Amino acid sequence: MPKKIRELKSLLLQAGFIYRSGKGSHTNWYHPLLSGRVTISGKDGSDAKAY
């Protein structure tokens, strides 16, 4: 069973990522020690996509 979006957000926060909002249901996550970003789309109760 795939993880929920809220579970992924919780894991990113625990790993030290910083949240920044995006357009619509997209959220962008940045880490101070890493380059680039992680973008997650979907509402908190939705299943996370496999890609």
C-alpha positions in Angstrom: 0.0 0.0 0.0 1.5 3.4 -1.0 2.3 6.0 1.6 0.0 9.0 2.1 1.2 12.5 1.2 1.0 13.5 4.9 3.4 10.6 5.8 5.9 11.8 3.1 5.7 15.4 4.5 6.4 14.1 8.0 9.4 12.1 6.8 10.8 15.2 5.0 10.4 17.3 8.1 12.3 14.7 10.2 15.1 14.7 7.6 15.6 18.4 8.0 13.8 19.7 4.9 12.2 23.1 4.9 8.7 23.6 3.5 7.7 26.3 0.9 4.3 26.4 -0.7 3.8 26.0 -4.4 0.9 26.5 -6.8 -2.3 24.6 -5.9 -1.7 21.3 -4.2 2.1 21.4 -4.9 4.6 21.8 -2.0 8.3 22.4 -2.5 10.9 21.1 0.0 14.4 22.3 0.3 17.3 21.1 2.4 20.0 23.5 3.6 22.8 21.1 2.8 21.6 19.8 -0.5 21.1 21.5 -3.8 17.8 21.2 -5.6 14.3 20.6 -4.3 11.7 17.9 -3.9 8.2 18.7 -5.1 5.2 16.8 -3.9 1.7 17.2 -5.4 -1.5 16.1 -3.9 -3.7 16.6 -0.8 -2.6 15.1 2.6 -5.1 12.2 2.5 -4.2 11.1 -1.1 -1.9 8.2 -1.9 1.6 9.2 -3.0 2.4 8.5 -6.7 5.1 5.9 -7.3 7.4 8.2 -9.4 
